[in-house]
Amino acid sequence: MEFTGILEDKRCNTLYEGIIDRNRVYWKKFSGPEDIINWIRNFSNIDEAYLALKLANNITYYNKSEIKTLAMEILKNHVKQHLASTGHLNNASLSLDDNFRDFIENKSLFVGFGLTGDSGAAISYNIHKAYSGHYNLKWRQLSEFLLSGESLENIRYIFLFDDFVGSGNQAVNFWNREMGNEERTSSLNSIKERHSYLEFFYLALAGCKEGKEFIEARIPVKVILGEEFDESYKCFSSTSRIYTEITERQQARIIMETKGQTLEPLHPLGYNNMQLAVAFDHSTPNNSLPVIWKKIEGVWSPLFERLE
């Protein structure tokens, strides 16, 4: 399919110009127009291209600056508000800010969630770096935390930091997962069993309400999200913010699901049928539509490649 032919269609041209303008002035989410062009060539005709461009024009994307800003918002606002409202910051001799600083610097340990190479672990260094300009935090990667055998005598609170919560399955699986070797193995669950006084918080830049509820119902953690997604973030829900007209939404679903079945046969609309359109600078959650992130040489060019 020739891209020049697509732009002769008024609907497609309007959407394309909107993406390019937003890229240049605001989001800078693509390295250049060729990224969009290569992705659109995955589709078969002008009608499919129009629905694909509409999807591209409405992806929830977080660049490096937005990730750091959101990470600070989680800690300095969401976490602080939760701790204050639940009585954790109860030192009457200190101000709220000093109470909070004492809590996270002297009583808490922060852990980058996931294995080395996972998206949560991948962003933890940059988030730690952003936080270190404001607070002196104790920070570990998950494997380091589980296997170091360090004393937790002075620690009362563990903050697990991730980038995204979709279905919640990954968090629950990692909670119970044994890591290590023949000499030493451990899991978050076993640490909680050995140190029952520890209180766990699970922080994520963004995530779905249903995933948050799934996690909290199954493991002893409090989930705090920077941004919480409702049903409107699902591309093909009745309240979709992308495809608001029912006929167009039905057509888009058929196209994206059919394409998705060739890319991810078990999860053509994203892991656990989440139907999301969200991406981060460092990677893309597998809960997003595979047509957005899957790369198969000679078969499919991604818009935001998922680094697996």
N, C-alpha and C positions, 0 to 999 in steps of 0.2 A: 504494500500500500504506500503510495507516494504521499509524503507529508505536505507537499505544496497543494495537493488536491484536497487534503483535509482543511487547510486554511481558507480554501474558497468557500467552505461552508460557514455561514455567518455565525452559527451557534458555536462551532469549534474555535473559530478565530477569536471570538470574544473571550472565551475561557482561556485560550492560550495566551493572549495578551495580558490577561489578568494575572496569570501565573508568572510570566516573565517580569511584569512590573513589580509584583510582590517580592519576587526573588531579588531583583536589583535594589529595591529601596528598603525592604523590611526584613524578610526572613533569610535571604541568601542561602536557601536550603539546597539549591542545585549548583553544581560547578559551572553549568552553562546550559543554554537551550538544547544542546545535543543530548543531554541526559533525558529530557522530556521527549525529544524526537525519537530516540532509540526505543524508549519504553512504549510510546504510542504505536510504533511499528509492530509490536506484538499482536495488536488487534487487527481485525479482518476487514472492517469497512468503516464508513464515516459515522454511522450510528453508534457502533461500538466505540469509536474514537471519541465521540462526544461524551458518552457516559464515563469513559476512562478519564478524560480531561476534567470532568466534573469531580471525580474522585480525587485526582491529583490536586485540584484547586481547594480541597477541603481537608487535606490530611493534617492531623494535629502533630506538629513537628516541634521538637525542642532542640535549639542549637546550643553550643557550648556556653554562651553567656546566659541563656535562659535556664539551663540546667543549674548553673552555679547560683543564680538568683533564687530559683525555686528551692534549692537545697538550704540556703540561708533562711528562706521563709519558713520551711518546715521546722527547723531547729529553733529559731528565735521567736516564732509566733505560735505555730501549731503545738509544738512540743511544750513550750513554756506555758501556754494557756491550759493544756491538759494537766500538766503537773500542778499548776496553781489551783485548778478547780477540783483536783482530787486530793489535795492536802499534802502533796509530796514536798512542797516548798514551805516548810513550817518553822523555820528558824526565825523567831520573832525579833532577834537582834540584828537581822540583816534586811536590806531592802529586797524587793522582788528580783531585781537584776542580780544582786550579789548572791541571793539564795540560789538562783538558777545557775550562776557560774560555779558556785560551790558544788551543786548537785552534779553537773555534768563533768567538771574537772576532777573532782576528788572522790566521787562515789560511783562513777559510771565508766563503762568500757564500750567503745564503738567497734563494730565488726563489719567489714565489707562482706556482703552476703554472696554466696555462690563459690564455685570452683574458679581457679585461675583461668582466665579467658572468658568466663561468663560475663554477661553484661553488667550485673551488679558489682562484681569484683573489678571490672574494667574501669568503672567510673569512680571507684572508691578513692583512688589516689588523688584525683582532681578535687573531689569533694573534701577530702581530708585537708588538702592544701588550702582550699577556700576557707574552711573552718579555722585552720591554724592561725590565720591572721586576726582572729577574734578570741579564740579560746585555746587553752592548752589541753588537748584531749588525748586520752589513751586510745590508740587505734590499732586494730589488728585485721589481717585477712582471716577468713573463716578457718582454713586449714591450720594456720598458725595458732589461732585461738584454741582449736580443738586439741591439738597435739603438743603444744608447748609444755603443758603441765604446770604453768605458772600459777602462783597463789592468787586466789580470788578473795582473800580474807578481807581486804578493804573495799571490795567492790560489792555494790548492792544492786546495780542496774546494768543490764546489757542492752545496747541499742544495735539492732541488726539493720544495716542500710542496704537497700536495693534500688533499682531504677524503676521497676514497673510490677504491678500486681494485676494479673489477668484473671484466670480462673481460681488462683490460689493453690492449685495442686503442687506447684514447684516448691513453694514455701513449706507446705506440710511434709512433702517428701524429704526435703533437706533437713527438716527438724529431726526426723527419725533416722536419717542416713548415717551409717557408721563410716568414718573416714580414718585412714591410716595404713598401717602395715602389720606384719605379724607381731612386732614388738609392742605396738601401741595402737589402739583404736579408740575412737570417742565419737559422740554425737551431741547435738544440742540437747536432745532429750535426756541423755545420760548425765550431762552436766547439771541440768535442772534437778534430776533425781538426787544427785550427790550434794547439791547446794540448793536446797528447797527455798532458802531465803531470797535467792536471786529473782529479780523481776525483769521480764523481757519485754522490750518494745521493738516493733517491726516498722521501720520507716521506709517509705518509697516515694519517689518523686511524683508518681501518678499511679492511678489504678482504678479498677472497677469496684463498685460498691458490693457486688455479689462475691467477688474474690475476697474482699476484706472480711465479709461476714463468714465465708467458708473457712478462712484461716482461724478466726477467733473462736469458731464453734468447735475446732478440732485440736488446737494446740494452745498452751497457756501463754499467749502473747497479746499485747495491745497493738493494733495496727493503726498507724497514723499516716495518712496520705497527703501529699502536697496538693494534688488536684484529684478530685473524685469523679469518675465517669459514671453517668447514668445510662439508661437504655438509648437515649438519643445519640450516643456515640457509636452504637452499632449501626453499620451501614444500611442494613435492610430491615431494621425494626420499624414498627408503625410510627414511631416518633423520630425517625432518622433525620438528622440535621443536614445530611448530604443529599439524599434522594427523598424529597418531601412529597412528590407527586406519586401516587400509588402505581400507576401504569409504568412510569419510568423506573420506579424502584423495583418492580417485578422483572422488568427487562434487564436491569443492571445485575440483579441477583443471578439470573440465568447465565448471563455472560461471564461474570466473575467466578461463579461456581463451576461452570463448564471448563474454563481455563484453569481454575484451581485444581480440578481433578487430575489434570495432567502433571501438575507441579507437586502437589501434596495430596495424594489420593485419600489418605485417612482424614485429613483436615482441610478440605478445599476452601473453606471460608475462615480459616484460622484455627489455631488449637482450641479444642472444646467448643467449636462453632461460635467463637466470640465476635467475629464479623467486624473487627476494629480497623481503623485507619490511623494508626499512631506510629511515630518514628522518633528516634533520638539521634543525635549527632554521631554517637558511637556505634549504634546498631538499631535493629528493628525487632520488637517483640514478635514471637511466632503466633500471638493472638491476632495480629493484623492479617489482612487478606494476603495469601501467598502471591497474588499477582503484583503486589507492591514490592515484596522483598526477595522472592526466590530468584536465584541465578542458575541457569543451566546453559552452558556454552552451546551456541548454535540453535538453541530452542527458545530461551526466554531471557530478556534483559531486564533487570530489576530497576525500580525507581529509587528505592532505598534498600540497598542490599543488607540482608541479615548476616552478620559475621558469626558463623557456627563453628 
